[in-house]
């Protein structure tokens, strides 16, 4: 019995910009059916969180639900932390603050900061490739807010995702913010804290938002402990290829024993 309990892991799932905990529902079901514990968080002003984005002025405030959760973990408990897209930056903040509580950090087609640069660096480098993929998305350069438009969603975010989940997303996404100015003023995440946590990257091969080339560029500049690939996965790999993602997470969990 103790051996079976030891095999069970606690996965903590962190969504990307404009999304919420809801986007993980397929993977949550698979992980829980496999006997694992799962926590999916809504970051501030995301999902069903009651705060307005107008009340969230810094990246620290945006990531507060994750940081509060990390603080609440019992002594000796270690989790597998999974970040998608912009959620990779929040995961990195947790790695910097609570490295002793994280068994492994998984970046799913996610922005992965480099310890030699401010956290904004990878986002700014990504923006240099152009914003054409955003299509009809609403951008406000003054406030830094954005909301994915219907054409962007169907063509570049969810192009491999079932129609039902595209409809769900259209109903649930909220305006988000990358907090680039705030992140550019932060110190780099350190090699002795952020850098001491085991890191894994999962590449979504059909991603048109953070494309495969850019995902591999981040990995090449900041090597990780393991790389997985999901064929046929768009940017929302947890919806387009949930079973394959589930299998990747299980394999990673076994590598952290």
C-alpha positions as CSV (number, residue, x, y, z in Angstrom):
1,X,0.0,0.0,0.0
2,X,2.8,2.4,0.9
3,X,4.5,1.6,-2.4
4,X,1.3,2.5,-4.3
5,X,0.9,5.8,-2.4
6,X,4.5,6.6,-3.3
7,X,3.8,6.3,-7.0
8,X,1.0,8.8,-6.8
9,X,2.0,12.4,-7.6
10,X,0.6,15.8,-7.0
11,X,0.4,17.8,-10.3
12,X,-0.2,21.5,-10.2
13,X,-1.4,23.0,-13.5
14,X,-0.9,26.7,-14.4
15,X,-2.7,28.1,-17.4
16,X,-1.6,30.7,-20.0
17,X,-2.7,34.2,-20.7
18,X,-6.4,34.9,-21.2
19,X,-7.2,31.3,-20.0
20,X,-8.0,29.7,-16.7
21,X,-8.0,26.4,-14.8
22,X,-10.9,25.2,-17.0
23,X,-8.6,24.6,-20.0
24,X,-7.0,21.6,-18.2
25,X,-10.3,19.7,-17.7
26,X,-9.4,16.8,-20.0
27,X,-5.9,16.3,-18.5
28,X,-7.3,16.7,-14.9
29,X,-9.7,13.9,-15.6
30,X,-7.0,11.6,-17.0
31,X,-4.6,12.3,-14.1
32,X,-7.3,11.8,-11.4
33,X,-8.5,8.6,-13.1
34,X,-4.9,7.4,-12.8
35,X,-5.0,8.0,-9.0
36,X,-3.0,11.2,-8.9
37,X,-3.8,14.4,-7.1
38,X,-4.3,17.5,-9.3
39,X,-4.6,21.2,-8.5
40,X,-5.5,23.5,-11.3
41,X,-5.3,27.2,-10.4
42,X,-6.9,30.3,-11.7
43,X,-4.4,33.1,-11.6
44,X,-5.6,36.6,-10.7
45,X,-8.4,38.0,-13.0
46,X,-8.4,34.7,-14.9
47,X,-11.0,31.9,-15.2
48,X,-13.5,32.3,-12.4
49,X,-11.3,34.4,-10.2
50,X,-13.4,37.4,-9.1
51,X,-10.8,40.0,-9.5
52,X,-10.8,42.5,-12.4
53,X,-7.7,42.9,-14.5
54,X,-7.9,46.6,-13.7
55,X,-7.1,45.6,-10.1
56,X,-4.0,43.5,-11.1
57,X,-1.2,45.9,-11.9
58,X,1.9,43.7,-11.4
59,X,3.1,40.3,-12.3
60,X,3.4,39.4,-8.6
61,X,-0.2,40.2,-8.1
62,X,-1.2,38.2,-11.2
63,X,0.8,35.2,-9.9
64,X,-0.4,35.5,-6.3
65,X,-2.8,32.5,-6.3
66,X,0.1,30.2,-7.2
67,X,2.4,31.8,-4.7
68,X,-0.2,31.5,-1.9
69,X,-0.8,27.8,-2.9
70,X,3.0,27.1,-2.7
71,X,3.1,28.7,0.7
72,X,0.3,26.4,1.9
73,X,2.0,23.2,1.0
74,X,2.9,21.1,4.0
75,X,6.6,20.7,5.0
76,X,8.3,18.0,2.9
77,X,5.5,17.9,0.3
78,X,6.8,18.2,-3.3
79,X,4.8,18.8,-6.4
80,X,5.2,18.5,-10.2
81,X,4.5,22.0,-11.5
82,X,3.2,22.4,-15.0
83,X,3.1,25.7,-16.8
84,X,1.5,26.4,-20.2
85,X,2.4,29.3,-22.5
86,X,2.7,32.5,-20.3
87,X,2.1,30.2,-17.3
88,X,5.8,29.2,-17.7
89,X,6.8,32.6,-16.2
90,X,4.6,32.2,-13.2
91,X,6.0,28.6,-12.7
92,X,9.5,30.1,-12.9
93,X,8.6,32.6,-10.1
94,X,7.4,29.7,-8.0
95,X,10.7,27.9,-8.7
96,X,12.7,30.9,-7.6
97,X,10.7,31.3,-4.4
98,X,10.0,27.6,-3.4
99,X,12.6,25.4,-5.1
100,X,12.5,22.9,-2.2
101,X,8.8,22.3,-2.8
102,X,9.1,21.4,-6.5
103,X,10.0,17.9,-7.6
104,X,10.0,19.0,-11.3
105,X,8.9,21.9,-13.4
106,X,7.3,21.2,-16.8
107,X,7.1,23.8,-19.5
108,X,4.3,23.0,-22.0
109,X,4.9,25.1,-25.1
110,X,5.7,27.7,-22.5
111,X,7.9,30.8,-22.1
112,X,10.9,29.6,-20.2
113,X,13.0,32.5,-18.7
114,X,16.8,32.4,-18.9
115,X,18.8,33.0,-15.7
116,X,21.0,35.5,-17.5
117,X,18.2,37.9,-18.4
118,X,15.1,39.5,-16.9
119,X,12.0,37.3,-17.1
120,X,10.6,39.5,-20.0
121,X,13.5,38.5,-22.3
122,X,11.9,35.5,-23.9
123,X,8.6,37.3,-24.4
124,X,10.4,40.2,-26.0
125,X,12.4,37.9,-28.2
126,X,9.2,36.1,-29.3
127,X,7.6,39.4,-30.2
128,X,10.5,40.2,-32.6
129,X,9.2,37.4,-34.9
130,X,6.1,39.6,-35.4
131,X,2.5,39.7,-34.2
132,X,0.9,38.5,-37.4
133,X,-0.2,35.3,-35.8
134,X,-2.5,37.3,-33.5
135,X,-4.8,38.2,-36.5
136,X,-8.0,39.8,-35.1
137,X,-6.9,39.8,-31.5
138,X,-7.5,43.0,-29.5
139,X,-4.3,44.7,-28.4
140,X,-3.9,47.8,-26.3
141,X,-0.3,49.0,-26.4
142,X,-1.0,51.6,-23.7
143,X,-2.2,49.2,-21.0
144,X,-0.5,46.0,-22.4
145,X,-3.7,44.1,-22.4
146,X,-4.8,41.7,-25.1
147,X,-7.7,39.3,-26.0
148,X,-7.4,36.6,-28.6
149,X,-9.8,37.2,-31.5
150,X,-12.1,34.5,-33.0
151,X,-9.9,34.1,-36.2
152,X,-6.7,33.9,-34.1
153,X,-8.3,31.2,-31.9
154,X,-9.5,29.0,-34.8
155,X,-6.4,29.4,-37.0
156,X,-3.5,29.7,-34.6
157,X,-4.4,28.6,-31.1
158,X,-7.0,25.8,-31.5
159,X,-6.6,24.7,-35.1
160,X,-6.1,21.0,-34.0
161,X,-8.6,21.2,-31.1
162,X,-12.1,19.7,-31.2
163,X,-14.9,22.1,-32.2
164,X,-16.6,21.7,-28.8
165,X,-13.5,22.9,-27.0
166,X,-13.1,25.8,-29.3
167,X,-16.6,26.9,-28.4
168,X,-15.9,26.4,-24.7
169,X,-12.8,28.6,-25.1
170,X,-14.7,31.3,-27.0
171,X,-17.1,31.5,-24.0
172,X,-14.5,31.5,-21.2
173,X,-11.4,33.4,-22.2
174,X,-10.9,36.8,-20.6
175,X,-8.7,39.8,-21.4
176,X,-5.1,39.2,-20.2
177,X,-1.8,41.0,-19.8
178,X,1.8,39.9,-20.3
179,X,3.1,42.5,-17.8
180,X,6.2,43.0,-20.0
181,X,7.2,46.3,-18.5
182,X,7.0,45.0,-14.9
183,X,8.9,41.8,-15.9
184,X,11.6,43.8,-17.6
185,X,12.3,45.5,-14.3
186,X,12.7,42.3,-12.3
187,X,16.0,40.6,-11.6
188,X,16.8,37.4,-13.5
189,X,15.7,34.2,-11.8
190,X,18.8,32.8,-10.1
191,X,20.8,29.7,-11.0
192,X,21.0,28.5,-7.4
193,X,17.1,28.6,-6.9
194,X,15.3,28.6,-10.2
195,X,18.2,26.8,-11.8
196,X,18.3,24.0,-9.2
197,X,14.9,22.6,-10.0
198,X,14.6,19.8,-12.5
199,X,13.1,21.1,-15.7
200,X,11.3,19.4,-18.6
201,X,10.0,20.9,-21.8
202,X,7.1,19.5,-23.9
203,X,7.1,20.7,-27.5
204,X,3.7,21.1,-29.3
205,X,4.7,20.3,-32.9
206,X,1.8,22.2,-34.6
207,X,2.0,25.3,-32.4
208,X,1.5,28.5,-34.4
209,X,1.5,30.8,-31.4
210,X,4.9,29.9,-29.8
211,X,6.1,27.8,-32.8
212,X,8.4,24.8,-32.6
213,X,11.4,26.8,-33.8
214,X,11.0,29.2,-30.9
215,X,10.4,26.5,-28.4
216,X,13.6,24.8,-29.5
217,X,15.5,28.1,-29.4
218,X,14.5,28.5,-25.7
219,X,15.7,24.9,-25.0
220,X,18.9,25.4,-26.9
221,X,19.7,28.6,-24.9
222,X,18.7,27.1,-21.6
223,X,19.1,23.3,-21.6
224,X,16.6,21.2,-19.7
225,X,16.6,17.7,-18.1
226,X,14.3,16.2,-20.7
227,X,12.3,17.1,-23.8
228,X,9.1,15.5,-25.0
229,X,7.3,16.1,-28.3
230,X,3.6,15.8,-29.1
231,X,2.8,15.4,-32.8
232,X,-0.4,17.0,-34.0
233,X,-0.7,19.3,-30.9
234,X,-1.5,22.9,-31.5
235,X,-0.7,25.6,-28.9
236,X,-3.5,24.2,-26.6
237,X,-1.9,20.7,-26.3
238,X,-4.0,20.0,-23.2
239,X,-7.1,20.1,-25.5
240,X,-5.9,19.0,-28.8
241,X,-3.9,16.0,-27.6
242,X,-4.8,15.4,-23.9
243,X,-4.0,11.7,-23.8
244,X,-0.6,12.2,-25.3
245,X,0.1,15.0,-22.8
246,X,-1.1,12.8,-20.0
247,X,1.4,10.1,-21.0
248,X,4.2,12.7,-21.2
249,X,3.4,13.9,-17.7
250,X,3.5,10.3,-16.4
251,X,6.8,9.6,-18.0
252,X,8.2,12.8,-16.5
253,X,6.9,11.9,-13.1
254,X,8.7,8.6,-13.3
255,X,11.9,10.4,-14.2
256,X,11.7,12.4,-11.0
257,X,11.7,9.5,-8.6
